[in-house]
Amino acid sequence: MLYDVVIVGAGSMGMAAGYYLSKAGKKVLLLDAFNPPHEEGSHHGDTRIIRFAYGEGTSYVPFVKRAGELWQALERLVDERLFLQTGVVNIGEPTSSSIQNVKASAQLYDLALDCYSAEEAMNKWPGLALPANLVACFEPTAGVLRVEACIQAYKKLALAAGATLQTNDKVLAIQAGDIVHIQTANTAYQAKQLIVTAGAWATELLATMNITIPVTPTRKTFAWFEADEQLYRDAVFPAYGIELADSFYYGFPSIDGVGLKLGRHDGGEAVDPNEPLRPFDDEDREDLQQFIQQFMPQHGALKYGKTCKYSMTPDEDFIIDFLPNHCNIVIAAGFSGHGFKFSSAVGEVLSELLLDGTSKQDLTPFKLSRFR
Ligand SMILES: Cc1cc2nc3c(=O)[nH]c(=O)nc-3n(C[C@H](O)[C@H](O)[C@H](O)COP(=O)(O)OP(=O)(O)OC[C@H]3O[C@@H](n4cnc5c(N)ncnc54)[C@H](O)[C@@H]3O)c2cc1C
């Protein structure tokens, strides 16, 4: 069957794009190897941080501000709470690139940001223990997105707008052309335009078109710890990112009494996305435990840990671009462990690219050509 647009990968980015394109009147097919939201890719684990004073660089701020507006619009459309304004505290040495970028982003875009010494931060959040060389920059309007609920919300709206969602049907090969041919295990589909939002599988999928992208699927772990609710519940304790000399940890307050959630952003081993991930093990537990012991010493026992996949680019910036020599194929990949907060705006951008050939957002930093 011929579709206006086929979207390969109906996860964080693809599901949002499916909604915007269906709403615009396109005949859309969303294809996924699993049944999103699911636990095989990059979008499980309840929560994702959204922050606007952006530690990865000031150029992200207009994009994430747009994403914030679209999350609010999504909440209104589905009449559901998807965002929790817990605030987010960015912690690091004052000279670290993330703290410098957070401050520069806030200044340039007039974002609320309160900066504290380690001692002041420990007075404000008594559950926190910080060495004196660190500072804490708190963004009160930032917070937490309910990741699976966000994807469910876009799924509901995309289906209501007329999209077709085909689950448990992995795309095996793509053949480019004026009409794109998409082959799954069960069926062949045709499309006038194609979006590839295949997350950790983007590299292997594009290889079927002889296109190489530098995106490495990477194993990541995260865990929940028992928490003293007086100190760590979301009403009194923020989400956080802590950059140390050789590591970067992030985490969440105890939301609905589930405990403190914690993960490590840097590092992780390259993996084959088709192989089961090595389960959360003693080494993962020890790493997270030594961190939480130092920085949130009044935590309780480890409850459980999980694994997940990042899709890393060499510079940790995203790829959002037309494929070279194919004006009807767009790829959005390589979200490098910080993409979810943008997925509402990425969905909008992908629809703009297919409808208008261009986007209102500046996508220059995300071009594929930067790797050549
Ligand atoms: C532990 C962890 C913590 C994170 N924390 C944050 C955070 O706090 N804030 C933040 O902004 N971001 C965070 N991220 C990053 C964010 O979750 C990801 O950047 C984002 O989910 C990536 O979206 P995606 O659409 O590229 O991938 P996914 O959401 O994984 O979607 C890809 C989809 O493509 C499908 N697919 C793949 N290959 C095929 C195929 N051949 N045929 C059909 N379907 C296919 C998959 O089944 C999947 O559903 C975190 C990620 C992890 C893993």
Ligand as a Chemical Component Dictionary entry (heavy atoms), coordinates in Angstrom:
data_LIG
# 
_chem_comp.id                   LIG 
_chem_comp.type                 NON-POLYMER 
_chem_comp.pdbx_formal_charge   0 
_chem_comp.three_letter_code    LIG 
# 
loop_
_chem_comp_atom.comp_id 
_chem_comp_atom.atom_id 
_chem_comp_atom.alt_atom_id 
_chem_comp_atom.type_symbol 
_chem_comp_atom.charge 
_chem_comp_atom.model_Cartn_x 
_chem_comp_atom.model_Cartn_y 
_chem_comp_atom.model_Cartn_z 
_chem_comp_atom.pdbx_ordinal 
LIG C1  C1  C 0 18.445 5.627  31.108 1  
LIG C2  C2  C 0 18.149 6.803  30.227 2  
LIG C3  C3  C 0 17.943 8.057  30.810 3  
LIG C4  C4  C 0 17.692 9.157  30.010 4  
LIG N1  N1  N 0 17.435 10.372 30.620 5  
LIG C5  C5  C 0 17.073 11.423 29.846 6  
LIG C6  C6  C 0 16.664 12.628 30.460 7  
LIG O1  O1  O 0 16.624 12.740 31.705 8  
LIG N2  N2  N 0 16.276 13.652 29.655 9  
LIG C7  C7  C 0 16.265 13.552 28.309 10 
LIG O2  O2  O 0 15.911 14.517 27.631 11 
LIG N3  N3  N 0 16.640 12.403 27.697 12 
LIG C8  C8  C 0 17.037 11.349 28.426 13 
LIG N4  N4  N 0 17.373 10.171 27.847 14 
LIG C9  C9  C 0 17.470 10.094 26.384 15 
LIG C10 C10 C 0 16.150 9.880  25.689 16 
LIG O3  O3  O 0 15.334 8.968  26.391 17 
LIG C11 C11 C 0 16.441 9.400  24.266 18 
LIG O4  O4  O 0 17.288 10.369 23.646 19 
LIG C12 C12 C 0 15.177 9.264  23.439 20 
LIG O5  O5  O 0 14.245 8.414  24.080 21 
LIG C13 C13 C 0 15.551 8.693  22.072 22 
LIG O6  O6  O 0 14.374 8.613  21.282 23 
LIG P1  P1  P 0 14.363 7.773  19.925 24 
LIG O7  O7  O 0 13.026 8.029  19.317 25 
LIG O8  O8  O 0 15.594 8.084  19.148 26 
LIG O9  O9  O 0 14.488 6.244  20.391 27 
LIG P2  P2  P 0 13.345 5.276  20.967 28 
LIG O10 O10 O 0 12.398 6.027  21.829 29 
LIG O11 O11 O 0 14.034 4.101  21.519 30 
LIG O12 O12 O 0 12.530 4.863  19.662 31 
LIG C14 C14 C 0 13.092 4.125  18.608 32 
LIG C15 C15 C 0 12.017 3.175  18.125 33 
LIG O13 O13 O 0 12.422 2.612  16.873 34 
LIG C16 C16 C 0 11.977 1.279  16.843 35 
LIG N5  N5  N 0 12.771 0.578  15.831 36 
LIG C17 C17 C 0 14.118 0.467  15.780 37 
LIG N6  N6  N 0 14.513 -0.224 14.675 38 
LIG C18 C18 C 0 13.387 -0.548 14.019 39 
LIG C19 C19 C 0 13.148 -1.260 12.813 40 
LIG N7  N7  N 0 14.146 -1.765 12.085 41 
LIG N8  N8  N 0 11.862 -1.427 12.430 42 
LIG C20 C20 C 0 10.826 -0.911 13.157 43 
LIG N9  N9  N 0 11.022 -0.232 14.309 44 
LIG C21 C21 C 0 12.264 -0.041 14.729 45 
LIG C22 C22 C 0 12.214 0.797  18.275 46 
LIG O14 O14 O 0 11.451 -0.354 18.565 47 
LIG C23 C23 C 0 11.798 2.006  19.068 48 
LIG O15 O15 O 0 10.431 1.944  19.461 49 
LIG C24 C24 C 0 17.647 9.033  28.611 50 
LIG C25 C25 C 0 17.853 7.770  28.021 51 
LIG C26 C26 C 0 18.079 6.661  28.818 52 
LIG C27 C27 C 0 18.286 5.329  28.161 53 
# 
loop_
_chem_comp_bond.comp_id 
_chem_comp_bond.atom_id_1 
_chem_comp_bond.atom_id_2 
_chem_comp_bond.value_order 
_chem_comp_bond.pdbx_ordinal 
LIG C1  C2  SING 1  
LIG C2  C3  SING 2  
LIG C2  C26 DOUB 3  
LIG C3  C4  DOUB 4  
LIG C4  N1  SING 5  
LIG C4  C24 SING 6  
LIG N1  C5  DOUB 7  
LIG C5  C6  SING 8  
LIG C5  C8  SING 9  
LIG C6  O1  DOUB 10 
LIG C6  N2  SING 11 
LIG N2  C7  SING 12 
LIG C7  O2  DOUB 13 
LIG C7  N3  SING 14 
LIG N3  C8  DOUB 15 
LIG C8  N4  SING 16 
LIG N4  C9  SING 17 
LIG N4  C24 SING 18 
LIG C9  C10 SING 19 
LIG C10 O3  SING 20 
LIG C10 C11 SING 21 
LIG C11 O4  SING 22 
LIG C11 C12 SING 23 
LIG C12 O5  SING 24 
LIG C12 C13 SING 25 
LIG C13 O6  SING 26 
LIG O6  P1  SING 27 
LIG P1  O7  DOUB 28 
LIG P1  O8  SING 29 
LIG P1  O9  SING 30 
LIG O9  P2  SING 31 
LIG P2  O10 DOUB 32 
LIG P2  O11 SING 33 
LIG P2  O12 SING 34 
LIG O12 C14 SING 35 
LIG C14 C15 SING 36 
LIG C15 O13 SING 37 
LIG C15 C23 SING 38 
LIG O13 C16 SING 39 
LIG C16 N5  SING 40 
LIG C16 C22 SING 41 
LIG N5  C17 SING 42 
LIG N5  C21 SING 43 
LIG C17 N6  DOUB 44 
LIG N6  C18 SING 45 
LIG C18 C19 SING 46 
LIG C18 C21 DOUB 47 
LIG C19 N7  SING 48 
LIG C19 N8  DOUB 49 
LIG N8  C20 SING 50 
LIG C20 N9  DOUB 51 
LIG N9  C21 SING 52 
LIG C22 O14 SING 53 
LIG C22 C23 SING 54 
LIG C23 O15 SING 55 
LIG C24 C25 DOUB 56 
LIG C25 C26 SING 57 
LIG C26 C27 SING 58 
# 
